[in-house]
Each structure stands twice: as structure tokens, then as C-alpha cells.
Amino acid sequence: MNRTEFIIATAIILFVAFGLGWFACWLLHRLSRVTQAEMGELEKMARDLHDAEETRDAAVNFLESREAELTNQIRQSDAELRAAMDGLRDARHEAEELRAYIERINKG
């Protein structure tokens, strides 16, 4: 292979490499291009996602406040139940004492 053939072969190889690179760039640009309609759709989806996140945050806040309220009501109910049970226990004890007293008086 003489010098002229080597230069021609190198030029052809470089031209083919350039052509393949250009074709790959064009193909990539063509496939990844986003149209105006797609941008509008992406913006709408972004707004919908933002709205959904705000709704979710509001629901979480509502559930947390409702849970705190219900927990407080349960605590109050438990306290009232304990107080009622203590009062009932005291009333039963007092009733037993009164029965015993009445029985002692009736016997005596």
C-alpha cells in the first residue's frame, strides 16, 4: 500500500466515522425531542402530582389531629370509667356495711 492509497483509505474511514456519528446524533435528537403538546402534558401531570401531594398532606394532617382527639377522648373515658368503678366499689362496700349493721340490730 503506497502513500496515496493510505491517505485515501484513512479519508474514507474518517468520512464513514463522521457519517455514523452524525447519523447517531440526528437519531438521538429525533428520538429524544419533546414536542410542545408533550410539554403541556408533562406540565399538567406535574400540577396534578402537586395537587395530589397537597391533598395527601391535608389528609395526613386531618388524620393526625383526629387521632389525637380520639386518643384524648379514650383517656377521658378511661379516667371516667376508673372513677365510676371506684365509686361503685365504695358504694358496694358501704352497702355491705349497712347490711351488716342492720343484721346486727335485728339480731340484738
C-alpha positions as CSV (number, residue, x, y, z in Angstrom):
1,M,0.0,0.0,0.0
2,N,1.6,3.3,-1.1
3,R,1.2,6.7,0.5
4,T,-1.8,7.8,-1.7
5,E,-3.8,4.6,-1.1
6,F,-3.2,5.0,2.7
7,I,-4.4,8.6,2.6
8,I,-7.5,7.7,0.6
9,A,-8.3,4.7,3.0
10,T,-7.8,7.0,6.0
11,A,-10.0,9.6,4.5
12,I,-12.8,7.1,3.7
13,I,-12.6,5.7,7.3
14,L,-12.8,9.1,8.8
15,F,-15.7,10.1,6.5
16,V,-17.6,6.9,7.4
17,A,-16.9,7.6,11.1
18,F,-18.1,11.2,10.7
19,G,-21.3,9.9,8.9
20,L,-22.0,7.4,11.6
21,G,-21.5,10.0,14.3
22,W,-23.8,12.5,12.5
23,F,-26.4,9.8,12.0
24,A,-26.3,8.8,15.6
25,C,-26.6,12.4,16.8
26,W,-29.5,13.0,14.4
27,L,-31.2,9.8,15.6
28,L,-30.7,10.6,19.2
29,H,-32.0,14.2,18.7
30,R,-35.0,12.9,16.8
31,L,-36.0,10.3,19.4
32,S,-35.5,12.5,22.5
33,R,-37.2,15.6,21.1
34,V,-40.1,16.7,23.2
35,T,-43.0,18.3,21.4
36,Q,-45.0,21.3,22.7
37,A,-48.0,19.0,23.3
38,E,-45.9,16.6,25.3
39,M,-44.6,19.6,27.4
40,G,-48.1,20.7,28.1
41,E,-49.0,17.1,29.2
42,L,-45.9,17.0,31.4
43,E,-46.8,20.3,33.0
44,K,-50.4,19.1,33.6
45,M,-49.1,15.9,35.2
46,A,-46.7,18.0,37.4
47,R,-49.6,20.2,38.5
48,D,-51.8,17.1,39.2
49,L,-49.0,15.5,41.2
50,H,-48.5,18.7,43.2
51,D,-52.3,18.8,43.9
52,A,-52.3,15.2,44.9
53,E,-49.4,15.8,47.3
54,E,-51.2,18.7,48.9
55,T,-54.3,16.7,49.3
56,R,-52.3,13.8,50.8
57,D,-50.6,16.2,53.2
58,A,-54.0,17.7,54.2
59,A,-55.4,14.2,54.8
60,V,-52.4,13.2,56.9
61,N,-52.8,16.3,59.0
62,F,-56.5,15.7,59.4
63,L,-55.9,12.1,60.4
64,E,-53.2,13.1,62.9
65,S,-55.5,15.7,64.5
66,R,-58.4,13.2,64.6
67,E,-56.2,10.5,66.1
68,A,-55.0,12.9,68.8
69,E,-58.6,13.9,69.5
70,L,-59.8,10.3,69.7
71,T,-56.9,9.4,71.9
72,N,-57.8,12.2,74.3
73,Q,-61.4,11.1,74.4
74,I,-60.3,7.5,75.2
75,R,-58.1,8.8,78.0
76,Q,-61.0,10.8,79.4
77,S,-63.4,7.8,79.1
78,D,-60.8,5.6,80.9
79,A,-60.5,8.1,83.7
80,E,-64.3,8.4,84.0
81,L,-64.6,4.6,84.0
82,R,-62.0,4.3,86.7
83,A,-63.8,6.9,88.8
84,A,-67.1,5.2,88.3
85,M,-65.7,1.8,89.2
86,D,-64.1,3.3,92.3
87,G,-67.4,4.9,93.3
88,L,-69.2,1.6,92.6
89,R,-66.7,-0.3,94.7
90,D,-67.1,2.2,97.6
91,A,-70.9,2.1,97.3
92,R,-70.9,-1.8,97.4
93,H,-68.6,-1.7,100.4
94,E,-70.9,0.8,102.1
95,A,-74.0,-1.2,101.3
96,E,-72.3,-4.4,102.8
97,E,-71.5,-2.4,105.9
98,L,-75.1,-1.2,106.2
99,R,-76.5,-4.7,105.7
100,A,-74.2,-6.0,108.4
101,Y,-75.2,-3.2,110.7
102,I,-78.9,-3.8,110.0
103,E,-78.5,-7.5,110.6
104,R,-76.7,-6.8,113.9
105,I,-79.5,-4.5,115.0
106,N,-82.2,-7.0,114.1
107,K,-80.5,-9.8,116.0
108,G,-79.8,-7.8,119.0
